[in-house]
Amino acid sequence: MSNDEEPWQKSPRYTELTVGLETEGCVRPLVSRELSDGTLKFLCLAASLLSPRPTTLIALNEPESSLHPDLLPALAELIVNAAKTSQVWVSTHSTILSESIKALSRAQPIRLQLVNGETIIEQEEDE
């Protein structure tokens, strides 16, 4: 084996997954190393939320980070659909994502607030 071989050529146990994204205006698919962090993150979130074998619990911690705000309603739709077969917990700082999930599912978000160095559950105005 020469030193200029790829890692997958050196080991029969090495497996590589290649992702290509076809987009209008490009003459060839873009490979994963050419995609933004946000695009890769959205693809990974979509893959886990659309799993044909869903888990009983999906926990998403700030899934909006690195994503363009225009993608958040689509992410909310994926989350709501995944919640039909799995319990889904989402921790987010995004009002857009939270309100999109609420509108699609009628789930009531639990909002936290920092008061005097302590995290408390924010009370609804009508309580």
N, C-alpha and C positions, 0 to 999 in steps of 0.2 A: 504494500500500500504506500502510495506517495503522500507527502505532507500536504499537498494541495487538494486532497479529497475532502468532501463534505463529511461531517460527523456520521450521518446516516449510512455512508458508504463504508465506514470503518467498523461498524458494529451491526451484526444481524439483529440485535435486540432493539436497536434505535428505530423509533417510528416517528414520522413527521406528518403533521396535519397541515395542509396548505389551504389558505382561504383566498379566494379571488372575488373581487367585487366589480361587476360590470356596471358602467355608468355612462350616461349619454355624453357624447363628445370625446370619449377616450377610444382609441383604436384597439386597445387590449384591456383585459381585466387588470385591476390594481391588486397587487399582492399585499398581504397583511403588513409588511414593513413599510408600505407606502400609505397606509391608512392612519388617520388621526387617532389619538387615544380615545376620544369620545365615540368615534365610529366603532372601534374595536370593543369598547365597553358596552355600547348598545347591542352589538351583535352577540356578545357573551350573555348579557341579560336576557335578550330574546331567546337564545338557545336554552337557557335554564328555565325560563317561564313557559316555553312552548314544548317542554320535554314530553315525549310520548309515554314516559314512565315517571309521572310526577311523584315527588316525595311528599310526606305528610306535613312537613313544615319548610317554608322558604322564608329566610330572614334576609332582608335587604337593608344594609346600612348606607345611607346617603347615596342611593343609586343615581341621583341627579348630577353628582360631581363629574366633571369633564364632558357633560352632555350639553348640546345646544338647547336652549329653552324651548325651541319649536318642537323638539322631540318628546317633551314631557307628557303631553296628552296621549301620544302613541304609547309611551311607556306605561302610563296609567291604565290604558286599555288592556295591555298585556298583563299587568298586575291583577286587574279585576277578573279577567278571564282565568288566570291561574288560580285565583281564590275559589273558583268553582270546584276544584279538585284537591286543593291543598290549603292549609292554613298559611296565610302570608302576613308577615310582620314587616312593616316599613318604618324606618327611622329616617326622617328627612328634615332639611331646613327650607325646602322649597314649598312656598304657598301654592304655586302653580300645580305641582304634582299632587299635593294634598287635596286641593280643591277639585282637581280633575278626578281623582279616585273617589272623592265624596259624591260628585255629580253622577258618576257612572254606577256607583254601588250603593249609595245611601249610607255607607259606613261613616260613622262619626269619628273624626280624628281626636286623639287625646293630645292636647297641646300642653307643653311644659313651659315653665317660666322660671327664671332665676331671680329670687327675691332674697336680699340680704345674704348672699352666698349659698343659698339653699334652693334646690330644684323642687318646685311644687307643681301640682296639676292645676292648670289655669281653669278657673270657674267660668261657666257659661254666664252670659249677662242676665238671663231670665231666671237664674237659680237664686 
